[in-house]
Amino acid sequence: GFLFQKITSSNLGSLSALLLFLIRIYSGWTYVGSRLKSDYIAYEETGWYDGTVEKKSPQGQIRDAMIYREDVEPVVSKLKTMLLTLSVGWVLSCGAFAYASNQKPIFNEYNPELLNELVKDD
């Protein structure tokens, strides 16, 4: 009776979990990218209160820019595409779930056999 509702709710739940997971991965890769693109290096010894900040050397800036272009930027680009696609799927799943929630289940609730079966379940 409630098959359409079950399918849409499980689809929405699984897409929500995937979306949260991808957002977490994306935030990690963008953090790495921001550290590589920065002109400064933040050294943290034991915590935020006793670290130091120094300017990168020209060779370090070139190296980090190459690492960013070769390793980080393609991953961030793919993650953006995946997040956009998954977000569109999530919005469509929300619409399908809203539609399914308003639908009556497919069974005749006035059928005497069904009513007898329901009484037996109590």
N, CA, C and O atoms as a Tinker XYZ file with bonds, in Angstrom:
   488  protein
     1  N      0.794000   -1.188000    0.000000    73     2
     2  CA     0.000000    0.000000    0.000000    64     1     3
     3  C      0.840000    1.256000    0.000000    63     2     4     5
     4  O      0.533000    2.195000   -0.734000    81     3
     5  N      1.879000    1.302000    0.790000    73     3     6
     6  CA     2.680000    2.514000    0.930000    64     5     7
     7  C      4.029000    2.405000    0.210000    63     6     8     9
     8  O      5.004000    3.027000    0.633000    81     7
     9  N      4.095000    1.632000   -0.860000    73     7    10
    10  CA     5.364000    1.376000   -1.535000    64     9    11
    11  C      5.972000    2.660000   -2.100000    63    10    12    13
    12  O      7.170000    2.897000   -1.945000    81    11
    13  N      5.158000    3.487000   -2.754000    73    11    14
    14  CA     5.668000    4.736000   -3.337000    64    13    15
    15  C      6.211000    5.658000   -2.254000    63    14    16    17
    16  O      7.242000    6.301000   -2.453000    81    15
    17  N      5.539000    5.732000   -1.117000    73    15    18
    18  CA     6.004000    6.566000   -0.012000    64    17    19
    19  C      7.317000    6.018000    0.565000    63    18    20    21
    20  O      8.215000    6.789000    0.905000    81    19
    21  N      7.425000    4.699000    0.674000    73    19    22
    22  CA     8.642000    4.087000    1.199000    64    21    23
    23  C      9.831000    4.352000    0.278000    63    22    24    25
    24  O     10.923000    4.680000    0.742000    81    23
    25  N      9.615000    4.209000   -1.012000    73    23    26
    26  CA    10.702000    4.414000   -1.969000    64    25    27
    27  C     11.163000    5.861000   -1.962000    63    26    28    29
    28  O     12.364000    6.128000   -1.944000    81    27
    29  N     10.222000    6.795000   -1.975000    73    27    30
    30  CA    10.626000    8.210000   -2.008000    64    29    31
    31  C     11.281000    8.646000   -0.700000    63    30    32    33
    32  O     12.210000    9.454000   -0.719000    81    31
    33  N     10.817000    8.130000    0.425000    73    31    34
    34  CA    11.441000    8.529000    1.695000    64    33    35
    35  C     12.842000    7.937000    1.824000    63    34    36    37
    36  O     13.750000    8.608000    2.314000    81    35
    37  N     13.030000    6.693000    1.392000    73    35    38
    38  CA    14.377000    6.118000    1.456000    64    37    39
    39  C     15.315000    6.808000    0.468000    63    38    40    41
    40  O     16.498000    6.988000    0.759000    81    39
    41  N     14.799000    7.193000   -0.690000    73    39    42
    42  CA    15.603000    7.924000   -1.669000    64    41    43
    43  C     16.024000    9.277000   -1.097000    63    42    44    45
    44  O     17.182000    9.674000   -1.228000    81    43
    45  N     15.103000    9.972000   -0.474000    73    43    46
    46  CA    15.410000   11.277000    0.108000    64    45    47
    47  C     16.420000   11.149000    1.248000    63    46    48    49
    48  O     17.332000   11.967000    1.361000    81    47
    49  N     16.266000   10.145000    2.077000    73    47    50
    50  CA    17.200000    9.945000    3.181000    64    49    51
    51  C     18.606000    9.605000    2.706000    63    50    52    53
    52  O     19.586000   10.131000    3.233000    81    51
    53  N     18.705000    8.731000    1.715000    73    51    54
    54  CA    20.038000    8.362000    1.230000    64    53    55
    55  C     20.708000    9.527000    0.512000    63    54    56    57
    56  O     21.916000    9.720000    0.647000    81    55
    57  N     19.945000   10.304000   -0.247000    73    55    58
    58  CA    20.531000   11.476000   -0.909000    64    57    59
    59  C     20.957000   12.531000    0.109000    63    58    60    61
    60  O     21.958000   13.218000   -0.095000    81    59
    61  N     20.210000   12.664000    1.197000    73    59    62
    62  CA    20.591000   13.621000    2.240000    64    61    63
    63  C     21.911000   13.220000    2.881000    63    62    64    65
    64  O     22.770000   14.069000    3.123000    81    63
    65  N     22.075000   11.940000    3.155000    73    63    66
    66  CA    23.332000   11.464000    3.749000    64    65    67
    67  C     24.500000   11.678000    2.790000    63    66    68    69
    68  O     25.568000   12.129000    3.203000    81    67
    69  N     24.302000   11.358000    1.522000    73    67    70
    70  CA    25.356000   11.576000    0.532000    64    69    71
    71  C     25.698000   13.048000    0.379000    63    70    72    73
    72  O     26.868000   13.404000    0.237000    81    71
    73  N     24.691000   13.901000    0.407000    73    71    74
    74  CA    24.912000   15.339000    0.263000    64    73    75
    75  C     25.737000   15.876000    1.434000    63    74    76    77
    76  O     26.660000   16.665000    1.230000    81    75
    77  N     25.412000   15.457000    2.652000    73    75    78
    78  CA    26.194000   15.884000    3.814000    64    77    79
    79  C     27.636000   15.381000    3.739000    63    78    80    81
    80  O     28.570000   16.106000    4.083000    81    79
    81  N     27.811000   14.154000    3.295000    73    79    82
    82  CA    29.142000   13.571000    3.158000    64    81    83
    83  C     29.958000   14.340000    2.119000    63    82    84    85
    84  O     31.126000   14.647000    2.355000    81    83
    85  N     29.355000   14.651000    0.979000    73    83    86
    86  CA    30.065000   15.391000   -0.058000    64    85    87
    87  C     30.388000   16.819000    0.371000    63    86    88    89
    88  O     31.441000   17.348000    0.015000    81    87
    89  N     29.505000   17.437000    1.123000    73    87    90
    90  CA    29.792000   18.787000    1.627000    64    89    91
    91  C     31.002000   18.752000    2.544000    63    90    92    93
    92  O     31.838000   19.656000    2.501000    81    91
    93  N     31.105000   17.729000    3.366000    73    91    94
    94  CA    32.253000   17.598000    4.270000    64    93    95
    95  C     33.538000   17.398000    3.483000    63    94    96    97
    96  O     34.554000   18.019000    3.797000    81    95
    97  N     33.511000   16.550000    2.475000    73    95    98
    98  CA    34.698000   16.330000    1.650000    64    97    99
    99  C     35.076000   17.611000    0.907000    63    98   100   101
   100  O     36.254000   17.960000    0.828000    81    99
   101  N     34.087000   18.305000    0.367000    73    99   102
   102  CA    34.342000   19.551000   -0.359000    64   101   103
   103  C     34.965000   20.599000    0.555000    63   102   104   105
   104  O     35.889000   21.302000    0.145000    81   103
   105  N     34.480000   20.711000    1.773000    73   103   106
   106  CA    35.041000   21.711000    2.681000    64   105   107
   107  C     36.498000   21.380000    3.021000    63   106   108   109
   108  O     37.312000   22.290000    3.176000    81   107
   109  N     36.831000   20.116000    3.138000    73   107   110
   110  CA    38.213000   19.733000    3.400000    64   109   111
   111  C     39.144000   20.067000    2.238000    63   110   112   113
   112  O     40.239000   20.590000    2.446000    81   111
   113  N     38.709000   19.766000    1.019000    73   111   114
   114  CA    39.540000   20.059000   -0.144000    64   113   115
   115  C     39.679000   21.564000   -0.373000    63   114   116   117
   116  O     40.746000   22.028000   -0.774000    81   115
   117  N     38.625000   22.324000   -0.126000    73   115   118
   118  CA    38.750000   23.776000   -0.303000    64   117   119
   119  C     39.655000   24.373000    0.766000    63   118   120   121
   120  O     40.333000   25.366000    0.502000    81   119
   121  N     39.687000   23.794000    1.974000    73   119   122
   122  CA    40.607000   24.262000    3.001000    64   121   123
   123  C     42.058000   24.020000    2.568000    63   122   124   125
   124  O     42.913000   24.894000    2.717000    81   123
   125  N     42.319000   22.839000    2.038000    73   123   126
   126  CA    43.661000   22.536000    1.543000    64   125   127
   127  C     44.031000   23.504000    0.420000    63   126   128   129
   128  O     45.156000   24.002000    0.371000    81   127
   129  N     43.087000   23.767000   -0.477000    73   127   130
   130  CA    43.343000   24.701000   -1.574000    64   129   131
   131  C     43.617000   26.104000   -1.087000    63   130   132   133
   132  O     44.485000   26.789000   -1.628000    81   131
   133  N     42.891000   26.545000   -0.072000    73   131   134
   134  CA    43.120000   27.894000    0.443000    64   133   135
   135  C     44.485000   28.006000    1.113000    63   134   136   137
   136  O     45.129000   29.053000    1.042000    81   135
   137  N     44.925000   26.941000    1.758000    73   135   138
   138  CA    46.267000   26.956000    2.362000    64   137   139
   139  C     47.343000   26.996000    1.282000    63   138   140   141
   140  O     48.361000   27.670000    1.442000    81   139
   141  N     47.120000   26.276000    0.186000    73   139   142
   142  CA    48.105000   26.274000   -0.892000    64   141   143
   143  C     48.130000   27.608000   -1.641000    63   142   144   145
   144  O     49.194000   28.040000   -2.084000    81   143
   145  N     46.988000   28.262000   -1.789000    73   143   146
   146  CA    46.934000   29.532000   -2.522000    64   145   147
   147  C     47.365000   30.721000   -1.674000    63   146   148   149
   148  O     47.631000   31.793000   -2.217000    81   147
   149  N     47.440000   30.560000   -0.379000    73   147   150
   150  CA    47.790000   31.656000    0.504000    64   149   151
   151  C     49.258000   32.051000    0.333000    63   150   152   153
   152  O     50.103000   31.210000    0.028000    81   151
   153  N     49.549000   33.327000    0.531000    73   151   154
   154  CA    50.931000   33.814000    0.457000    64   153   155
   155  C     51.681000   33.607000    1.761000    63   154   156   157
   156  O     52.888000   33.842000    1.830000    81   155
   157  N     50.978000   33.170000    2.789000    73   155   158
   158  CA    51.573000   33.006000    4.107000    64   157   159
   159  C     51.407000   31.586000    4.602000    63   158   160   161
   160  O     50.463000   30.890000    4.228000    81   159
   161  N     52.334000   31.161000    5.450000    73   159   162
   162  CA    52.282000   29.843000    6.086000    64   161   163
   163  C     52.002000   30.066000    7.558000    63   162   164   165
   164  O     52.682000   30.858000    8.210000    81   163
   165  N     51.007000   29.374000    8.083000    73   163   166
   166  CA    50.695000   29.465000    9.516000    64   165   167
   167  C     51.266000   28.235000   10.198000    63   166   168   169
   168  O     50.840000   27.110000    9.937000    81   167
   169  N     52.236000   28.461000   11.078000    73   167   170
   170  CA    52.823000   27.377000   11.860000    64   169   171
   171  C     52.123000   27.329000   13.218000    63   170   172   173
   172  O     52.026000   28.338000   13.916000    81   171
   173  N     51.644000   26.157000   13.574000    73   171   174
   174  CA    50.999000   25.981000   14.871000    64   173   175
   175  C     51.813000   24.957000   15.657000    63   174   176   177
   176  O     51.941000   23.804000   15.247000    81   175
   177  N     52.356000   25.391000   16.784000    73   175   178
   178  CA    53.181000   24.470000   17.556000    64   177   179
   179  C     52.312000   23.547000   18.402000    63   178   180   181
   180  O     52.306000   22.335000   18.185000    81   179
   181  N     51.581000   24.100000   19.359000    73   179   182
   182  CA    50.701000   23.264000   20.181000    64   181   183
   183  C     49.266000   23.745000   20.127000    63   182   184   185
   184  O     48.375000   23.068000   20.641000    81   183
   185  N     49.020000   24.867000   19.535000    73   183   186
   186  CA    47.664000   25.406000   19.461000    64   185   187
   187  C     47.677000   26.742000   18.744000    63   186   188   189
   188  O     48.714000   27.178000   18.243000    81   187
   189  N     46.555000   27.373000   18.699000    73   187   190
   190  CA    46.425000   28.622000   17.957000    64   189   191
   191  C     47.159000   29.780000   18.632000    63   190   192   193
   192  O     47.468000   30.779000   17.983000    81   191
   193  N     47.435000   29.654000   19.914000    73   191   194
   194  CA    47.969000   30.778000   20.676000    64   193   195
   195  C     49.493000   30.894000   20.603000    63   194   196   197
   196  O     50.026000   31.953000   20.932000    81   195
   197  N     50.205000   29.863000   20.192000    73   195   198
   198  CA    51.659000   29.956000   20.181000    64   197   199
   199  C     52.259000   29.672000   18.805000    63   198   200   201
   200  O     53.419000   29.271000   18.710000    81   199
   201  N     51.499000   29.873000   17.761000    73   199   202
   202  CA    51.998000   29.667000   16.413000    64   201   203
   203  C     52.579000   30.951000   15.851000    63   202   204   205
   204  O     52.585000   31.990000   16.511000    81   203
   205  N     53.059000   30.864000   14.639000    73   203   206
   206  CA    53.614000   32.028000   13.957000    64   205   207
   207  C     53.183000   32.004000   12.500000    63   206   208   209
   208  O     52.811000   30.957000   11.968000    81   207
   209  N     53.235000   33.150000   11.868000    73   207   210
   210  CA    52.861000   33.276000   10.462000    64   209   211
   211  C     54.056000   33.851000    9.715000    63   210   212   213
   212  O     54.632000   34.857000   10.130000    81   211
   213  N     54.428000   33.207000    8.612000    73   211   214
   214  CA    55.557000   33.670000    7.814000    64   213   215
   215  C     55.155000   33.712000    6.348000    63   214   216   217
   216  O     54.280000   32.964000    5.912000    81   215
   217  N     55.794000   34.585000    5.598000    73   215   218
   218  CA    55.543000   34.693000    4.164000    64   217   219
   219  C     56.251000   33.547000    3.455000    63   218   220   221
   220  O     57.368000   33.176000    3.816000    81   219
   221  N     55.587000   32.986000    2.436000    73   219   222
   222  CA    56.179000   31.904000    1.670000    64   221   223
   223  C     57.299000   32.454000    0.782000    63   222   224   225
   224  O     57.261000   33.602000    0.340000    81   223
   225  N     58.273000   31.617000    0.541000    73   223   226
   226  CA    59.337000   31.993000   -0.393000    64   225   227
   227  C     58.781000   31.946000   -1.818000    63   226   228   229
   228  O     57.770000   31.284000   -2.052000    81   227
   229  N     59.408000   32.624000   -2.767000    73   227   230
   230  CA    58.920000   32.566000   -4.160000    64   229   231
   231  C     58.892000   31.137000   -4.708000    63   230   232   233
   232  O     57.974000   30.773000   -5.443000    81   231
   233  N     59.888000   30.334000   -4.354000    73   231   234
   234  CA    59.899000   28.943000   -4.810000    64   233   235
   235  C     58.746000   28.159000   -4.179000    63   234   236   237
   236  O     58.129000   27.312000   -4.825000    81   235
   237  N     58.471000   28.454000   -2.916000    73   235   238
   238  CA    57.348000   27.788000   -2.242000    64   237   239
   239  C     56.013000   28.186000   -2.834000    63   238   240   241
   240  O     55.114000   27.353000   -2.950000    81   239
   241  N     55.871000   29.440000   -3.210000    73   239   242
   242  CA    54.631000   29.883000   -3.840000    64   241   243
   243  C     54.431000   29.208000   -5.194000    63   242   244   245
   244  O     53.323000   28.791000   -5.529000    81   243
   245  N     55.506000   29.104000   -5.967000    73   243   246
   246  CA    55.416000   28.434000   -7.281000    64   245   247
   247  C     55.072000   26.965000   -7.101000    63   246   248   249
   248  O     54.217000   26.430000   -7.806000    81   247
   249  N     55.751000   26.304000   -6.140000    73   247   250
   250  CA    55.489000   24.889000   -5.868000    64   249   251
   251  C     54.038000   24.667000   -5.438000    63   250   252   253
   252  O     53.365000   23.766000   -5.940000    81   251
   253  N     53.562000   25.496000   -4.505000    73   251   254
   254  CA    52.194000   25.344000   -4.010000    64   253   255
   255  C     51.162000   25.636000   -5.091000    63   254   256   257
   256  O     50.118000   24.986000   -5.147000    81   255
   257  N     51.453000   26.620000   -5.959000    73   255   258
   258  CA    50.529000   26.913000   -7.064000    64   257   259
   259  C     50.449000   25.734000   -8.026000    63   258   260   261
   260  O     49.375000   25.420000   -8.539000    81   259
   261  N     51.590000   25.079000   -8.273000    73   259   262
   262  CA    51.593000   23.917000   -9.162000    64   261   263
   263  C     50.846000   22.747000   -8.508000    63   262   264   265
   264  O     50.073000   22.052000   -9.168000    81   263
   265  N     51.079000   22.539000   -7.225000    73   263   266
   266  CA    50.366000   21.465000   -6.521000    64   265   267
   267  C     48.862000   21.730000   -6.563000    63   266   268   269
   268  O     48.064000   20.818000   -6.782000    81   267
   269  N     48.490000   22.993000   -6.350000    73   267   270
   270  CA    47.058000   23.323000   -6.380000    64   269   271
   271  C     46.473000   23.043000   -7.760000    63   270   272   273
   272  O     45.424000   22.408000   -7.868000    81   271
   273  N     47.138000   23.507000   -8.811000    73   271   274
   274  CA    46.623000   23.315000  -10.171000    64   273   275
   275  C     46.549000   21.846000  -10.566000    63   274   276   277
   276  O     45.592000   21.417000  -11.211000    81   275
   277  N     47.563000   21.077000  -10.178000    73   275   278
   278  CA    47.644000   19.686000  -10.628000    64   277   279
   279  C     46.822000   18.720000   -9.769000    63   278   280   281
   280  O     46.251000   17.763000  -10.291000    81   279
   281  N     46.760000   18.963000   -8.462000    73   279   282
   282  CA    46.160000   17.981000   -7.565000    64   281   283
   283  C     44.834000   18.410000   -6.949000    63   282   284   285
   284  O     43.912000   17.601000   -6.844000    81   283
   285  N     44.729000   19.659000   -6.545000    73   283   286
   286  CA    43.556000   20.087000   -5.780000    64   285   287
   287  C     42.450000   20.620000   -6.678000    63   286   288   289
   288  O     41.286000   20.263000   -6.501000    81   287
   289  N     42.797000   21.468000   -7.637000    73   287   290
   290  CA    41.779000   22.104000   -8.476000    64   289   291
   291  C     40.902000   21.103000   -9.242000    63   290   292   293
   292  O     39.688000   21.300000   -9.294000    81   291
   293  N     41.460000   20.036000   -9.842000    73   291   294
   294  CA    40.582000   19.064000  -10.521000    64   293   295
   295  C     39.601000   18.376000   -9.571000    63   294   296   297
   296  O     38.450000   18.123000   -9.929000    81   295
   297  N     40.065000   18.079000   -8.366000    73   295   298
   298  CA    39.191000   17.413000   -7.393000    64   297   299
   299  C     38.071000   18.357000   -6.964000    63   298   300   301
   300  O     36.912000   17.949000   -6.879000    81   299
   301  N     38.416000   19.625000   -6.692000    73   299   302
   302  CA    37.406000   20.601000   -6.279000    64   301   303
   303  C     36.402000   20.810000   -7.401000    63   302   304   305
   304  O     35.206000   20.945000   -7.140000    81   303
   305  N     36.866000   20.840000   -8.644000    73   303   306
   306  CA    35.963000   21.009000   -9.783000    64   305   307
   307  C     34.992000   19.828000   -9.899000    63   306   308   309
   308  O     33.796000   20.021000  -10.122000    81   307
   309  N     35.510000   18.615000   -9.747000    73   307   310
   310  CA    34.641000   17.429000   -9.816000    64   309   311
   311  C     33.653000   17.403000   -8.652000    63   310   312   313
   312  O     32.491000   17.031000   -8.817000    81   311
   313  N     34.130000   17.802000   -7.475000    73   311   314
   314  CA    33.240000   17.830000   -6.313000    64   313   315
   315  C     32.125000   18.856000   -6.497000    63   314   316   317
   316  O     30.987000   18.611000   -6.096000    81   315
   317  N     32.443000   20.010000   -7.103000    73   315   318
   318  CA    31.405000   21.010000   -7.372000    64   317   319
   319  C     30.346000   20.443000   -8.310000    63   318   320   321
   320  O     29.149000   20.627000   -8.086000    81   319
   321  N     30.789000   19.752000   -9.364000    73   319   322
   322  CA    29.842000   19.151000  -10.307000    64   321   323
   323  C     28.981000   18.099000   -9.613000    63   322   324   325
   324  O     27.769000   18.046000   -9.821000    81   323
   325  N     29.609000   17.267000   -8.791000    73   323   326
   326  CA    28.863000   16.241000   -8.083000    64   325   327
   327  C     27.880000   16.853000   -7.092000    63   326   328   329
   328  O     26.750000   16.382000   -6.966000    81   327
   329  N     28.304000   17.898000   -6.393000    73   327   330
   330  CA    27.412000   18.561000   -5.436000    64   329   331
   331  C     26.226000   19.196000   -6.139000    63   330   332   333
   332  O     25.099000   19.118000   -5.649000    81   331
   333  N     26.468000   19.825000   -7.285000    73   331   334
   334  CA    25.374000   20.440000   -8.028000    64   333   335
   335  C     24.385000   19.378000   -8.512000    63   334   336   337
   336  O     23.172000   19.544000   -8.378000    81   335
   337  N     24.906000   18.297000   -9.068000    73   335   338
   338  CA    24.044000   17.217000   -9.550000    64   337   339
   339  C     23.250000   16.594000   -8.408000    63   338   340   341
   340  O     22.047000   16.363000   -8.532000    81   339
   341  N     23.923000   16.326000   -7.309000    73   339   342
   342  CA    23.259000   15.719000   -6.159000    64   341   343
   343  C     22.240000   16.664000   -5.544000    63   342   344   345
   344  O     21.198000   16.222000   -5.061000    81   343
   345  N     22.528000   17.951000   -5.558000    73   343   346
   346  CA    21.569000   18.927000   -5.020000    64   345   347
   347  C     20.305000   18.979000   -5.866000    63   346   348   349
   348  O     19.201000   19.061000   -5.330000    81   347
   349  N     20.462000   18.930000   -7.182000    73   347   350
   350  CA    19.285000   18.903000   -8.059000    64   349   351
   351  C     18.480000   17.628000   -7.816000    63   350   352   353
   352  O     17.251000   17.668000   -7.753000    81   351
   353  N     19.170000   16.503000   -7.680000    73   351   354
   354  CA    18.482000   15.250000   -7.368000    64   353   355
   355  C     17.771000   15.292000   -6.035000    63   354   356   357
   356  O     16.677000   14.747000   -5.888000    81   355
   357  N     18.395000   15.944000   -5.057000    73   355   358
   358  CA    17.778000   16.064000   -3.736000    64   357   359
   359  C     16.512000   16.907000   -3.797000    63   358   360   361
   360  O     15.505000   16.557000   -3.181000    81   359
   361  N     16.551000   18.013000   -4.534000    73   359   362
   362  CA    15.365000   18.870000   -4.670000    64   361   363
   363  C     14.249000   18.108000   -5.383000    63   362   364   365
   364  O     13.087000   18.187000   -4.984000    81   363
   365  N     14.601000   17.373000   -6.436000    73   363   366
   366  CA    13.582000   16.569000   -7.134000    64   365   367
   367  C     13.023000   15.480000   -6.218000    63   366   368   369
   368  O     11.830000   15.179000   -6.269000    81   367
   369  N     13.873000   14.893000   -5.387000    73   367   370
   370  CA    13.400000   13.877000   -4.444000    64   369   371
   371  C     12.485000   14.484000   -3.387000    63   370   372   373
   372  O     11.525000   13.845000   -2.956000    81   371
   373  N     12.779000   15.717000   -2.966000    73   371   374
   374  CA    11.884000   16.398000   -2.026000    64   373   375
   375  C     10.508000   16.592000   -2.647000    63   374   376   377
   376  O      9.486000   16.394000   -1.990000    81   375
   377  N     10.493000   16.979000   -3.916000    73   375   378
   378  CA     9.212000   17.135000   -4.613000    64   377   379
   379  C      8.468000   15.821000   -4.751000    63   378   380   381
   380  O      7.255000   15.764000   -4.548000    81   379
   381  N      9.195000   14.758000   -5.099000    73   379   382
   382  CA     8.567000   13.437000   -5.218000    64   381   383
   383  C      8.041000   12.959000   -3.870000    63   382   384   385
   384  O      6.970000   12.357000   -3.795000    81   383
   385  N      8.790000   13.224000   -2.812000    73   383   386
   386  CA     8.335000   12.826000   -1.480000    64   385   387
   387  C      7.094000   13.607000   -1.059000    63   386   388   389
   388  O      6.171000   13.045000   -0.469000    81   387
   389  N      7.076000   14.914000   -1.367000    73   387   390
   390  CA     5.896000   15.719000   -1.043000    64   389   391
   391  C      4.677000   15.215000   -1.810000    63   390   392   393
   392  O      3.575000   15.153000   -1.265000    81   391
   393  N      4.879000   14.857000   -3.070000    73   391   394
   394  CA     3.785000   14.308000   -3.867000    64   393   395
   395  C      3.326000   12.964000   -3.306000    63   394   396   397
   396  O      2.128000   12.706000   -3.197000    81   395
   397  N      4.291000   12.108000   -2.951000    73   395   398
   398  CA     3.939000   10.776000   -2.444000    64   397   399
   399  C      3.250000   10.864000   -1.093000    63   398   400   401
   400  O      2.400000   10.030000   -0.782000    81   399
   401  N      3.597000   11.848000   -0.291000    73   399   402
   402  CA     2.989000   11.978000    1.031000    64   401   403
   403  C      1.514000   12.342000    0.950000    63   402   404   405
   404  O      0.748000   12.042000    1.865000    81   403
   405  N      1.116000   12.982000   -0.134000    73   403   406
   406  CA    -0.284000   13.378000   -0.297000    64   405   407
   407  C     -1.135000   12.307000   -0.962000    63   406   408   409
   408  O     -2.351000   12.470000   -1.063000    81   407
   409  N     -0.534000   11.229000   -1.412000    73   407   410
   410  CA    -1.265000   10.177000   -2.100000    64   409   411
   411  C     -1.851000    9.184000   -1.105000    63   410   412   413
   412  O     -1.248000    8.877000   -0.077000    81   411
   413  N     -3.037000    8.694000   -1.434000    73   411   414
   414  CA    -3.643000    7.644000   -0.616000    64   413   415
   415  C     -2.994000    6.315000   -0.972000    63   414   416   417
   416  O     -2.657000    6.087000   -2.134000    81   415
   417  N     -2.816000    5.454000   -0.012000    73   415   418
   418  CA    -2.262000    4.138000   -0.336000    64   417   419
   419  C     -3.228000    3.356000   -1.225000    63   418   420   421
   420  O     -4.431000    3.613000   -1.243000    81   419
   421  N     -2.673000    2.405000   -1.951000    73   419   422
   422  CA    -3.463000    1.648000   -2.915000    64   421   423
   423  C     -4.009000    0.393000   -2.240000    63   422   424   425
   424  O     -3.445000   -0.691000   -2.393000    81   423
   425  N     -5.076000    0.533000   -1.513000    73   423   426
   426  CA    -5.846000   -0.603000   -1.024000    64   425   427
   427  C     -7.219000   -0.079000   -0.609000    63   426   428   429
   428  O     -7.385000    1.110000   -0.337000    81   427
   429  N     -8.170000   -0.955000   -0.565000    73   427   430
   430  CA    -9.542000   -0.598000   -0.239000    64   429   431
   431  C     -9.730000   -0.772000    1.267000    63   430   432   433
   432  O     -9.841000   -1.892000    1.767000    81   431
   433  N     -9.765000    0.355000    1.980000    73   431   434
   434  CA    -9.861000    0.265000    3.437000    64   433   435
   435  C    -11.232000   -0.200000    3.921000    63   434   436   437
   436  O    -11.399000   -0.501000    5.103000    81   435
   437  N    -12.214000   -0.263000    3.020000    73   435   438
   438  CA   -13.560000   -0.714000    3.412000    64   437   439
   439  C    -13.798000   -2.164000    3.050000    63   438   440   441
   440  O    -14.914000   -2.654000    3.224000    81   439
   441  N    -12.823000   -2.852000    2.567000    73   439   442
   442  CA   -12.946000   -4.255000    2.217000    64   441   443
   443  C    -13.056000   -5.059000    3.512000    63   442   444   445
   444  O    -12.184000   -4.940000    4.373000    81   443
   445  N    -14.105000   -5.875000    3.675000    73   443   446
   446  CA   -14.274000   -6.641000    4.918000    64   445   447
   447  C    -13.095000   -7.581000    5.210000    63   446   448   449
   448  O    -12.750000   -7.791000    6.373000    81   447
   449  N    -12.481000   -8.142000    4.176000    73   447   450
   450  CA   -11.341000   -9.039000    4.407000    64   449   451
   451  C    -10.159000   -8.261000    5.007000    63   450   452   453
   452  O     -9.468000   -8.762000    5.895000    81   451
   453  N     -9.935000   -7.046000    4.519000    73   451   454
   454  CA    -8.866000   -6.224000    5.058000    64   453   455
   455  C     -9.154000   -5.826000    6.514000    63   454   456   457
   456  O     -8.256000   -5.825000    7.356000    81   455
   457  N    -10.403000   -5.492000    6.788000    73   455   458
   458  CA   -10.778000   -5.121000    8.154000    64   457   459
   459  C    -10.590000   -6.302000    9.102000    63   458   460   461
   460  O    -10.131000   -6.117000   10.229000    81   459
   461  N    -10.932000   -7.495000    8.671000    73   459   462
   462  CA   -10.718000   -8.691000    9.489000    64   461   463
   463  C     -9.239000   -8.933000    9.725000    63   462   464   465
   464  O     -8.842000   -9.325000   10.823000    81   463
   465  N     -8.424000   -8.707000    8.712000    73   463   466
   466  CA    -6.973000   -8.867000    8.856000    64   465   467
   467  C     -6.406000   -7.861000    9.838000    63   466   468   469
   468  O     -5.517000   -8.189000   10.624000    81   467
   469  N     -6.914000   -6.640000    9.798000    73   467   470
   470  CA    -6.455000   -5.625000   10.728000    64   469   471
   471  C     -6.864000   -5.946000   12.163000    63   470   472   473
   472  O     -6.104000   -5.673000   13.093000    81   471
   473  N     -8.047000   -6.518000   12.359000    73   471   474
   474  CA    -8.486000   -6.896000   13.700000    64   473   475
   475  C     -7.596000   -8.009000   14.227000    63   474   476   477
   476  O     -7.264000   -8.023000   15.413000    81   475
   477  N     -7.205000   -8.940000   13.366000    73   475   478
   478  CA    -6.331000  -10.040000   13.798000    64   477   479
   479  C     -4.987000   -9.543000   14.249000    63   478   480   481
   480  O     -4.369000  -10.135000   15.134000    81   479
   481  N     -4.508000   -8.434000   13.640000    73   479   482
   482  CA    -3.204000   -7.893000   14.006000    64   481   483
   483  C     -3.194000   -7.255000   15.381000    63   482   484   485
   484  O     -2.125000   -7.117000   15.975000    81   483
   485  N     -4.345000   -6.860000   15.910000    73   483   486
   486  CA    -4.388000   -6.251000   17.235000    64   485   487
   487  C     -4.171000   -7.308000   18.248000    63   486   488
   488  O     -4.166000   -7.024000   19.446000    81   487
